[in-house]
Amino acid sequence: MRRLGSELTTVATDNIPFTPETLAARWQCSAQHIRDLINRKKLRCFRVGRLYRIPYDAVIDIENGEAAEVAKPTNPPDVRVVSVPQTL
């Protein structure tokens, strides 16, 4: 509990977002593995400046096996390889 003015308030910790480091400690893996999951769109996150934050509900979804890939494209873009002539 935290005292604000003359009243006591309870600070809810259930919905505080994780950092890659705190989630890595919870899952017993490296923080780099967490960042890799984020980069591969396997773990939902948001950014605060340059910092990653992982929402509590995203962690619970994965732990319960309910998470799907994040940002899965509906129609993948048509990719073509084109050769570009080099000029010297």
N, C-alpha and C positions, 0 to 999 in steps of 0.2 A: 504494500500500500504506500501511497505517496501523499504527503500533506500539501495541499494547495490552499493557501490562506488559512481559514479556520476549520476547513472540512477535510476529511480523509477520503481519498478516492482510490479505487482499485484500478490498476493499469493492466489491461488485458494483454497477455503475451501470446495468445494463440494465433493471432493474425499478423504478427510482425514478420515482414519478409526476411528471407535468408540472404546472406552473402554467399558467394561461392565457398568461402572458407568455413562458414558455420554449417552449410549443408554438407560439405565434404566430411566434417567431423560427425555429423549425424549418420551419414551413409558409409562411413569408414572407407573413404576413397580420397583421392587427391583433389585439390581445388582446380587443378588443370583439367581433370576429367569432367568436372561440373561445367567448366567453360567450354570444353569440347562438345558436351551435350547441348549447350546453348547454341553454339555455332552451327551444329548439325540440325537445329530446329527440333530437337527431341525434348527440350525442356523450356517451358515458357518463362520469360523474364521481362523486366522493364529496366530502363536505365535512369540513373540519377547522375547527370553529368556523364562522366566516363565510367561510372561504377555500375556493375550488374546487381540487380536485386531480384530474387526469385520469390514470387508470391506463395504464401503458406498453402493456399488451396491447390496450386500446381504441384507442390511436393506431395500433398495428401493424395491427389489424383494418381500420381505415378506410384506411390507406395501401395495404393489399392488396385493397381493394374487398370485404371480407367483412362489413362492419358493416351491420346492419339498424337500423331505427328502435328507439330505446330506449323502453321502456314503452308499446308500442303496445297500445291497449285491445282486448280481444277483442270486447266488445259495447259500442259507444259508448252513453253514457247518452241517454235520451230527453229532449230539451230542448224546452220549450214556452215561448213568450213570453206573458206575462200582463200585462195593463194594470192598473195600480194607481191607483185614484182619488186625486186630490190633495185634501187637506183644508187649509184655511187657518185 
